[in-house]
């Protein structure tokens, strides 16, 4: 079915007029958008020619808007995407639409988090998605526009604009939040392989994450001492994961990853060490922070103030990604807790089966 497009005024000031029109109606993130002309949207749809323009990909809360391929393409154009980015945007939307992610609550919560897109597989190099130095920062079109496209879909199709988004302080990741894993620098299996996908498959993992918190360890090289630094940074009173666990993210710097690997540690060794040591006593946790979430571990003895409360319910609940540039810094990204879990989805390419992987 050939998509139908509205007529677009063509004049010398069309760009400004379109942007003013979209801004007044709350159809942008506050930044200028690329006008979604018929030609641009048709070109964007060419990024997934095996999908029909009227094909429904997801129903997006809270407005329960229909995210068809056409509507997704419109928002991808507005975000500045290239057509080859479209499969990643679609996979990201499919991921946040899984029940485990809890998108309806994420769209309207007071919590300061945003959907972080983590990309794995050959698609990272093909699209030049930054996985190295400055990966959370500016300068990379794929990172910037893929994350922004998902946000515009959540706003324009889902209705989660400023009048609906109740986030108490907001989050800069709601402009864009997209990174990739530095698989060539990873001494272990990458995230998507850990989650059951083939190494040569493109995969996105979506996590409702807070802003990255830098954990500096420029002196210690012994894994036990690095874990001591990490654990103290991660299990702070007030972090949601201490009260309702979930799937927080550790973006492990490549130098830190090298120290662990050189000492013979596996990724599971690291996850287990942080599961055991990133904790606070129940006596401090019980009357602070937020209500206990749906995944609060039953092995915590609530009659014993010395019983230790972890930030994850089991070791593999910690999402570990190796990424970044040179230096002794790793990043911890808390989440809202067990109310929202990470979800992985394959990036579609011609001829691929459309399977998914929902994590725990």
C-alpha positions as CSV (number, residue, x, y, z in Angstrom):
1,X,0.0,0.0,0.0
2,X,1.4,3.3,-1.0
3,X,1.4,5.8,1.9
4,X,-0.4,9.1,1.6
5,X,1.3,12.3,2.8
6,X,-0.1,15.7,3.6
7,X,0.9,18.6,1.4
8,X,3.9,20.6,2.6
9,X,4.2,24.3,1.9
10,X,7.3,25.2,-0.1
11,X,8.8,28.6,0.4
12,X,12.0,30.3,1.4
13,X,11.1,30.2,5.1
14,X,9.5,26.8,5.0
15,X,12.0,25.3,7.5
16,X,11.3,27.9,10.1
17,X,7.6,27.8,9.6
18,X,7.5,24.0,9.9
19,X,9.5,24.0,13.0
20,X,7.4,26.8,14.6
21,X,4.3,24.8,13.7
22,X,5.6,21.6,15.2
23,X,6.9,23.3,18.3
24,X,3.6,25.0,19.0
25,X,1.8,21.6,18.9
26,X,4.3,19.9,21.1
27,X,5.6,17.6,18.4
28,X,9.3,18.1,19.0
29,X,11.8,17.6,21.9
30,X,12.5,21.4,21.8
31,X,15.2,21.1,19.2
32,X,14.7,21.8,15.5
33,X,13.5,18.9,13.5
34,X,14.0,17.9,9.9
35,X,10.7,18.5,8.1
36,X,9.2,15.1,7.2
37,X,8.4,15.7,3.6
38,X,6.9,13.0,1.5
39,X,10.2,12.4,-0.3
40,X,12.2,12.1,2.9
41,X,9.6,9.8,4.6
42,X,9.5,7.6,1.5
43,X,13.3,7.4,1.5
44,X,13.3,6.5,5.2
45,X,10.8,3.6,4.6
46,X,13.4,2.3,2.1
47,X,15.5,1.4,5.1
48,X,13.1,-1.6,5.7
49,X,11.5,-2.3,2.3
50,X,10.2,-5.7,3.5
51,X,7.8,-3.9,5.9
52,X,4.6,-2.3,4.6
53,X,4.1,1.4,5.4
54,X,0.8,0.6,7.2
55,X,2.2,-2.3,9.2
56,X,1.6,-1.9,12.9
57,X,4.8,-2.3,15.0
58,X,3.5,-1.3,18.4
59,X,0.7,0.5,20.3
60,X,2.4,3.1,22.4
61,X,1.1,4.2,25.8
62,X,-0.3,6.3,27.4
63,X,-2.2,7.6,24.4
64,X,-2.1,4.1,22.9
65,X,-1.2,5.5,19.5
66,X,-0.6,3.3,16.5
67,X,3.1,3.1,15.7
68,X,2.9,2.0,12.1
69,X,6.0,1.9,9.9
70,X,4.9,5.2,8.3
71,X,4.6,6.9,11.6
72,X,7.9,5.6,12.9
73,X,9.6,6.7,9.6
74,X,8.1,10.2,10.0
75,X,9.7,10.5,13.5
76,X,13.0,9.1,12.3
77,X,13.1,11.7,9.6
78,X,12.4,14.4,12.1
79,X,15.2,13.1,14.3
80,X,17.7,13.3,11.5
81,X,18.2,9.5,10.9
82,X,19.5,7.9,7.8
83,X,17.3,5.2,6.3
84,X,19.8,2.5,7.3
85,X,19.2,3.4,11.0
86,X,15.5,2.6,10.7
87,X,15.8,-1.1,11.7
88,X,17.6,-0.2,14.9
89,X,14.8,2.3,15.8
90,X,12.1,-0.3,15.1
91,X,13.9,-2.9,17.2
92,X,14.2,-0.4,20.1
93,X,10.5,0.4,19.9
94,X,9.7,-3.3,19.9
95,X,11.9,-3.8,23.0
96,X,10.3,-1.1,25.1
97,X,6.8,-2.4,24.0
98,X,7.4,-5.8,25.8
99,X,5.4,-6.1,29.0
100,X,8.6,-6.7,31.1
101,X,9.7,-3.2,30.2
102,X,6.6,-1.6,31.6
103,X,6.4,1.3,29.2
104,X,3.1,2.7,30.3
105,X,4.5,3.5,33.8
106,X,7.9,4.6,32.3
107,X,6.1,7.2,30.2
108,X,4.4,8.9,33.1
109,X,6.5,8.2,36.2
110,X,8.2,10.8,38.4
111,X,11.5,8.8,38.1
112,X,14.4,10.4,36.3
113,X,15.2,7.7,33.7
114,X,15.1,7.2,30.0
115,X,15.3,4.3,27.6
116,X,19.0,3.5,27.0
117,X,19.6,1.7,23.7
118,X,22.6,-0.6,23.8
119,X,23.6,-1.9,20.4
120,X,25.6,-5.1,19.6
121,X,26.8,-7.0,16.6
122,X,28.1,-6.1,13.1
123,X,25.5,-3.3,12.8
124,X,27.6,-1.2,15.2
125,X,30.5,-0.9,12.7
126,X,28.2,-0.7,9.7
127,X,26.3,2.3,11.1
128,X,29.2,3.8,12.9
129,X,27.5,3.8,16.3
130,X,30.1,5.0,18.9
131,X,31.2,2.5,21.4
132,X,34.5,4.1,22.4
133,X,35.7,7.4,23.7
134,X,32.9,9.8,24.5
135,X,30.1,7.3,23.7
136,X,27.6,9.0,25.9
137,X,28.4,12.4,24.4
138,X,27.9,14.3,21.2
139,X,29.4,14.0,17.8
140,X,28.0,10.8,16.4
141,X,25.0,11.0,14.1
142,X,23.9,7.4,14.6
143,X,24.0,7.6,18.4
144,X,22.3,11.0,18.4
145,X,19.5,10.4,15.9
146,X,18.6,6.7,16.7
147,X,18.0,7.6,20.4
148,X,16.2,10.8,19.4
149,X,13.9,9.0,17.0
150,X,12.8,6.6,19.7
151,X,12.1,9.6,22.0
152,X,10.0,11.4,19.3
153,X,8.0,8.2,18.8
154,X,7.3,8.0,22.5
155,X,6.2,11.7,22.5
156,X,4.4,12.0,19.3
157,X,2.7,8.6,19.0
158,X,2.6,7.7,22.7
159,X,1.6,11.2,23.9
160,X,4.3,11.5,26.5
161,X,5.0,15.1,26.0
162,X,5.7,17.7,28.8
163,X,2.1,17.8,29.9
164,X,2.1,14.0,30.5
165,X,5.7,13.2,31.5
166,X,5.7,13.6,35.3
167,X,9.4,13.2,35.7
168,X,10.2,15.3,38.8
169,X,13.6,16.6,37.4
170,X,13.7,15.1,33.9
171,X,16.7,13.5,32.3
172,X,19.1,14.6,29.5
173,X,18.8,11.1,28.1
174,X,15.3,12.0,27.0
175,X,16.9,13.9,24.1
176,X,18.8,10.8,23.1
177,X,20.3,7.8,24.8
178,X,22.1,5.3,22.5
179,X,25.5,3.6,22.8
180,X,27.1,0.5,21.5
181,X,29.4,-2.1,23.2
182,X,33.1,-2.1,22.3
183,X,33.2,-5.8,21.4
184,X,36.7,-5.7,20.0
185,X,38.0,-4.6,23.4
186,X,35.8,-7.0,25.4
187,X,37.7,-9.9,26.9
188,X,34.5,-11.8,27.4
189,X,31.4,-12.6,25.4
190,X,29.5,-9.5,24.5
191,X,26.1,-8.7,26.0
192,X,24.0,-10.1,23.1
193,X,25.8,-13.4,23.1
194,X,25.4,-13.7,26.9
195,X,21.7,-13.3,26.2
196,X,21.5,-16.1,23.7
197,X,21.9,-14.4,20.3
198,X,24.5,-15.2,17.7
199,X,27.7,-13.1,17.7
200,X,27.0,-12.0,14.1
201,X,23.5,-10.8,14.8
202,X,22.5,-7.2,15.3
203,X,20.8,-6.8,18.7
204,X,19.5,-3.9,20.8
205,X,19.1,-4.1,24.5
206,X,16.8,-1.5,26.1
207,X,17.2,-0.4,29.8
208,X,15.2,2.3,31.5
209,X,18.3,3.9,33.0
210,X,19.3,6.9,35.0
211,X,22.2,9.2,34.0
212,X,25.7,7.5,34.0
213,X,27.6,8.0,37.3
214,X,31.4,7.9,36.9
215,X,33.3,5.5,39.2
216,X,36.9,6.5,39.2
217,X,39.6,4.0,40.0
218,X,43.0,5.2,38.6
219,X,45.2,3.6,41.3
220,X,44.0,0.1,42.2
221,X,44.6,-2.7,39.6
222,X,43.6,-5.6,41.7
223,X,40.1,-6.9,40.8
224,X,39.0,-7.2,44.5
225,X,40.0,-3.5,45.1
226,X,38.2,-2.3,42.0
227,X,35.1,-4.2,43.0
228,X,35.4,-2.5,46.4
229,X,35.3,0.9,44.7
230,X,32.4,-0.1,42.4
231,X,30.3,-1.7,45.2
232,X,30.6,1.5,47.4
233,X,29.5,3.7,44.4
234,X,26.6,1.4,43.3
235,X,24.9,0.6,46.6
236,X,24.2,4.1,47.9
237,X,21.2,4.9,50.1
238,X,18.6,6.4,47.8
239,X,19.4,4.4,44.6
240,X,16.2,2.7,43.5
241,X,18.0,-0.7,42.9
242,X,18.7,-1.0,46.6
243,X,14.9,-1.0,47.3
244,X,13.5,-2.9,44.3
245,X,16.6,-4.4,42.5
246,X,16.0,-4.8,38.7
247,X,18.6,-4.6,36.0
248,X,21.1,-1.8,36.6
249,X,23.9,-1.3,34.1
250,X,27.7,-1.3,34.5
251,X,29.5,0.2,31.6
252,X,33.0,-1.2,32.3
253,X,35.9,0.8,31.0
254,X,38.3,-1.1,28.7
255,X,41.2,-0.7,31.1
256,X,39.2,-2.0,34.1
257,X,38.0,-4.9,31.9
258,X,41.6,-5.7,31.1
259,X,42.6,-5.9,34.8
260,X,39.8,-8.3,35.5
261,X,40.6,-10.5,32.5
262,X,44.4,-10.5,33.2
263,X,43.6,-11.8,36.7
264,X,41.5,-14.6,35.2
265,X,38.1,-13.2,36.2
266,X,35.1,-14.0,34.0
267,X,32.2,-11.7,33.5
268,X,30.1,-13.9,35.8
269,X,32.9,-13.6,38.4
270,X,32.5,-9.8,38.3
271,X,28.7,-9.9,38.4
272,X,28.8,-12.3,41.3
273,X,31.3,-10.2,43.3
274,X,29.1,-7.1,42.9
275,X,26.0,-9.1,43.7
276,X,27.7,-10.1,47.0
277,X,29.3,-6.8,47.9
278,X,27.1,-4.0,46.5
279,X,24.8,-4.1,49.5
280,X,23.5,-2.1,52.5
281,X,22.2,-3.4,55.9
282,X,18.4,-3.8,56.2
283,X,18.5,-1.6,59.2
284,X,19.5,1.4,57.0
285,X,17.3,0.4,54.0
286,X,14.0,-0.3,55.6
287,X,12.8,3.2,56.4
288,X,14.4,5.1,53.5
289,X,14.2,5.6,49.8
290,X,11.2,4.0,48.1
291,X,8.7,1.2,48.6
292,X,10.0,-2.3,48.2
293,X,9.5,-3.5,44.6
294,X,8.1,-6.7,43.1
295,X,11.5,-8.4,42.9
296,X,12.8,-7.7,46.4
297,X,14.8,-10.8,47.3
298,X,13.2,-13.2,49.8
299,X,16.6,-14.1,51.2
300,X,16.8,-10.7,53.0
301,X,15.7,-11.3,56.6
302,X,13.5,-8.3,57.5
303,X,13.6,-9.2,61.1
304,X,17.4,-8.7,61.2
305,X,18.8,-5.2,60.8
306,X,22.2,-6.7,59.8
307,X,20.8,-8.7,56.9
308,X,22.4,-7.3,53.8
309,X,20.3,-5.9,50.9
310,X,21.7,-6.2,47.4
311,X,21.1,-4.0,44.4
312,X,20.3,-7.0,42.2
313,X,18.4,-10.2,42.9
314,X,21.0,-12.5,41.2
315,X,24.4,-11.9,39.6
316,X,23.3,-11.9,35.9
317,X,20.7,-9.2,36.6
318,X,23.6,-6.8,36.4
319,X,23.9,-5.7,32.8
320,X,27.6,-5.5,32.0
321,X,28.8,-3.7,28.9
322,X,32.5,-3.1,28.0
323,X,32.9,0.3,26.3
324,X,34.6,3.7,26.4
325,X,38.0,5.1,25.8
326,X,41.3,5.1,27.7
327,X,41.3,5.9,31.4
328,X,40.5,4.5,34.8
329,X,36.8,5.2,34.8
330,X,33.7,3.0,34.5
331,X,30.1,4.1,34.6
332,X,27.2,2.9,36.8
333,X,23.6,3.5,35.5
334,X,20.9,2.8,38.1
335,X,17.4,2.0,37.0
336,X,13.9,2.5,38.5
337,X,14.1,-1.0,39.9
338,X,12.2,-4.2,39.4
339,X,9.2,-2.4,37.9
340,X,11.1,-2.2,34.6
341,X,13.4,-4.9,33.3
342,X,15.8,-4.9,30.3
343,X,14.7,-6.4,27.0
344,X,16.8,-7.5,24.0
345,X,15.5,-7.6,20.4
346,X,17.2,-8.5,17.2
347,X,17.7,-5.8,14.5
348,X,15.8,-7.0,11.4
349,X,17.6,-7.5,8.2
350,X,16.2,-9.0,4.9
351,X,15.5,-12.7,5.4
352,X,16.0,-12.8,9.1
353,X,13.5,-14.4,11.4
354,X,11.8,-12.0,13.8
355,X,12.6,-13.6,17.1
356,X,13.2,-11.7,20.4
357,X,14.8,-12.3,23.7
358,X,13.2,-10.9,26.9
359,X,15.6,-11.1,29.8
360,X,14.3,-12.5,33.1
